[in-house]
Amino acid sequence: MRIVIFCHSIVSDWNHGNAHFLRGIASEFVARGHTVDFYEPADSWSLRNLLRDHGPRATTDFHAAFPKLRSTAYHLDRIDLENELADAGLVLVHEWNDPALVHDIGEVRRRNDFTLLFHDTHHRAVTKPAEMAQYDLSAYDGVLVFGRVLRDIYIRNGWAKRVWAWHEAADVRTFRPIPAAREVDVIWIGNWGDDERTSEIFEFLIEPVRRLKLRARVHGVRYPDHAIRALADAGIEYAGWLPNYQAPAAYARARLTVHIPRAPYARALAGIPTIRPFEALACGIPLISAPWQDIEGLFRPGDFLTARSGDEMTAAMELLLRDSETARQQSLRGLETIHLRHTCAHRVDQLLRIGEAIQTLAQPGAATA
């Protein structure tokens, strides 16, 4: 089967976490003998910033890391969608696309029989619902969202009739334990990003590290000068952008990591952890999470520790750094949960079942969803 994916960028993950999961899903499809073609706008914001900061070597390194992933850069006013989608079996259109493109792909679907799904892995449904309402999904076979709470929002707002919760997951070909000497006590990989977790970064990372006088390292982009100064004042090394596929080696050089959800996920979108915890646990590193609600039971008790305050985060860090056996057992349990439930292979299996269900519903005489 030929699978076509329209996304903001697959080549660049500069402040673009959506690329992580899509790379893993595509790699799994390719490993099963399918063909996957990505299409991304030629002037994507993420790629522009990546090239500005790191030059063409960054894209060369991506292609070396993912030699089987192909991407075509297009211009919205020039792309021939009818031709590009002629032999597609499954088309995924990510929500970070121009509404005009989303509409036009739907119009092509009306004249063809491929399965067409919209894919939402962002919080705009609650933070910017007017933007999401612009998308014309009337010709789409359904919507994939990364949490049940988001599914309920789509149904309640009448944006789509068929919506499936399709959580992100770890690409365990890339995210796996790697032996390495420990260089730091704590690592955090995350972008600053629009003041959506500024106070949380101070409470759950900067202050605990300062109190315990730990060696710590932070990777990410869009850190303002005052944030970089705050990290330095706490003795935290700011190491800038890290290609996501290099995160396993970075985790391997640290004794523990933390998860600090953005405010929309911690408050309005319960049950959505985003992809970082999946990736970290897949690397076998002990994890401590700031508060979020696992209302869907994605994880098992003991997969990671949860800290409800800065004081609890400080105590949890101290425990894992002092008690190596507790840290080891926790990392093993978290790794096991990923392999049992949350790999990209699991998600591809689910997606194929969804595709089969859509085809069944399309048969003459089938009951409507």
Residue pairs with C-beta under 8 A, 6 or more apart in sequence:
1 34
1 35
1 89
1 90
2 34
2 35
2 36
2 37
2 87
2 88
2 89
2 90
3 26
3 29
3 34
3 35
3 36
3 37
3 88
3 89
3 90
3 91
3 92
4 36
4 37
4 38
4 39
4 84
4 85
4 88
4 90
4 91
4 92
5 22
5 26
5 36
5 37
5 38
5 39
5 91
5 92
5 93
5 94
6 38
6 39
6 40
6 91
6 92
6 93
6 94
6 97
6 101
6 105
7 18
7 19
7 22
7 38
7 39
7 40
7 94
7 96
7 97
8 16
8 18
8 19
8 40
8 41
8 44
8 45
8 46
8 94
8 96
8 97
9 16
9 19
9 40
9 41
9 44
9 46
9 47
10 19
10 22
10 23
10 26
10 38
10 40
10 69
10 71
11 19
11 40
11 47
11 59
11 62
11 63
11 71
12 19
12 44
12 46
12 47
12 49
12 50
12 58
12 59
12 62
13 19
13 20
13 46
13 243
13 244
14 46
14 47
14 49
14 50
14 53
14 221
14 241
15 46
15 49
15 191
15 193
15 221
15 222
16 46
17 121
17 244
17 274
17 275
17 276
18 94
18 96
18 121
18 122
19 46
19 244
20 168
20 171
20 244
20 275
20 279
21 121
21 168
21 169
21 171
21 275
21 344
21 347
22 38
22 94
23 66
23 69
23 171
23 174
23 244
23 245
24 169
24 170
24 171
24 173
24 174
24 344
25 344
25 347
25 348
25 351
26 36
26 38
26 69
27 66
27 68
27 69
27 171
27 173
27 174
27 344
28 171
28 344
28 345
28 347
28 348
29 36
29 348
30 36
30 68
30 69
31 173
32 348
36 69
36 70
37 70
37 71
37 72
38 69
38 70
38 71
38 72
39 71
39 72
39 74
39 79
39 84
40 47
40 71
40 72
40 73
40 74
41 73
41 74
41 75
41 76
41 98
42 73
42 74
42 75
47 59
49 221
50 58
50 59
50 241
51 58
51 59
53 221
53 241
54 241
58 243
61 243
62 243
62 245
63 69
65 243
65 245
66 245
72 84
76 98
76 100
76 101
81 104
81 105
81 108
82 108
82 111
85 91
85 105
85 108
85 112
85 114
86 112
88 112
88 114
89 114
89 115
90 114
90 115
90 117
90 351
90 355
91 105
91 109
91 114
91 115
91 116
91 117
92 117
92 119
92 144
93 101
93 102
93 105
93 116
93 117
93 118
93 119
93 140
94 119
94 120
94 121
95 118
95 119
95 120
95 121
95 122
95 124
95 132
95 135
96 122
99 134
99 135
99 136
102 118
102 135
102 136
102 137
103 135
103 136
105 116
106 116
106 136
106 137
106 138
106 139
106 140
107 139
109 116
109 139
109 140
109 141
110 139
115 141
115 355
115 358
115 359
116 139
116 140
116 141
117 140
117 141
117 142
117 143
117 144
117 354
118 135
118 137
118 140
118 142
118 143
118 144
118 160
119 143
119 144
119 145
119 166
120 132
120 143
120 144
120 145
120 146
120 150
120 154
121 145
121 146
121 168
123 262
123 264
123 265
123 268
123 269
124 131
124 132
125 132
125 145
125 150
125 153
125 154
125 157
126 153
126 264
126 268
126 269
127 264
127 268
129 157
132 157
132 159
133 157
133 159
135 159
137 143
137 159
137 160
140 160
141 162
141 358
142 160
142 161
142 162
142 163
142 164
142 354
142 358
143 154
143 159
143 160
143 162
143 163
143 164
144 163
144 164
144 166
144 351
144 354
145 151
145 154
145 163
145 164
145 165
145 166
146 165
146 166
146 167
146 168
146 272
146 274
147 165
147 167
147 269
147 271
147 272
147 296
148 165
148 271
148 295
148 296
149 268
149 269
149 270
149 271
149 272
149 295
150 165
150 269
150 272
151 163
151 164
151 165
154 160
154 163
155 161
155 163
161 369
162 358
162 369
164 350
164 354
165 296
166 347
166 350
166 351
166 354
167 272
167 296
167 298
167 342
167 347
168 274
168 275
168 278
168 347
169 275
169 278
169 338
169 342
169 343
169 344
169 346
169 347
170 275
170 278
170 279
170 281
170 282
170 338
170 342
170 343
170 344
171 279
171 343
171 344
172 282
172 338
172 339
172 343
172 344
172 345
174 245
174 248
175 247
175 248
175 278
175 279
175 282
175 283
176 248
176 282
176 283
176 284
177 248
177 252
177 283
177 284
177 335
178 248
178 249
178 251
178 252
178 283
179 252
180 249
180 252
180 253
181 253
182 253
182 254
182 255
183 215
183 217
183 253
183 254
184 214
184 215
184 216
184 217
184 237
184 253
184 254
184 255
185 214
185 215
185 216
185 254
185 255
185 256
185 317
185 321
186 205
186 209
186 214
186 215
186 216
186 217
186 254
186 255
186 256
186 257
186 258
186 317
187 216
187 217
187 218
187 219
187 250
187 251
187 253
187 254
187 256
187 257
187 285
188 205
188 216
188 217
188 218
188 219
188 220
188 257
188 258
188 260
189 218
189 219
189 220
189 242
189 247
189 250
189 251
189 257
189 276
190 218
190 219
190 220
190 260
190 276
191 220
191 221
191 222
191 223
192 198
192 201
192 220
192 221
192 222
192 223
192 224
192 227
193 222
193 262
196 262
196 263
196 264
197 260
197 261
197 262
197 263
198 227
200 260
200 261
200 263
200 266
200 290
201 227
201 260
202 230
203 290
203 309
203 310
203 313
204 258
204 260
204 290
204 307
204 310
204 313
205 216
205 218
205 236
205 258
205 260
205 313
206 230
206 231
206 234
206 236
207 234
207 310
207 314
208 214
208 310
208 313
208 314
208 317
209 216
209 234
209 235
209 236
209 317
210 233
210 234
210 235
211 314
212 314
212 317
212 318
212 321
213 235
214 235
214 317
214 321
215 235
216 234
216 235
216 236
216 237
217 236
217 237
217 239
217 250
217 254
218 231
218 236
218 237
218 238
218 239
219 239
219 240
219 241
219 242
219 247
219 250
220 240
220 241
220 242
221 240
221 241
223 231
223 238
228 238
231 237
231 238
232 238
242 250
244 279
247 279
247 283
248 283
251 257
251 280
251 283
251 284
251 285
252 283
252 285
254 285
255 285
255 286
255 320
255 321
255 327
256 285
256 286
256 287
256 288
256 317
256 320
256 321
256 327
257 280
257 285
257 286
257 287
257 288
258 287
258 288
258 289
258 290
258 313
259 273
259 276
259 277
259 280
259 287
259 288
259 289
259 290
259 292
259 304
260 290
261 273
261 274
261 289
261 290
261 291
261 292
262 274
265 272
265 273
265 274
265 292
266 290
266 291
266 292
270 292
270 293
270 295
271 293
271 294
271 295
271 296
271 298
273 292
273 294
273 298
273 299
277 287
277 289
277 299
277 304
278 338
278 342
280 287
281 287
281 303
281 304
281 331
281 334
281 335
281 337
281 338
282 335
282 338
282 339
282 342
282 343
284 331
284 332
284 334
284 335
285 331
286 304
286 305
286 320
286 327
286 330
286 331
286 334
287 303
287 304
287 305
287 330
287 334
288 304
288 305
288 306
288 307
288 313
288 316
288 317
288 320
289 304
289 305
289 306
289 307
290 306
290 307
290 313
291 306
291 307
291 308
298 341
298 342
299 334
299 337
300 333
300 337
302 329
302 330
302 333
303 330
303 333
303 334
303 337
304 330
304 334
305 316
305 319
305 320
305 330
307 313
307 315
307 316
319 326
320 326
320 327
320 330
321 327
360 366
361 367
361 368
361 369
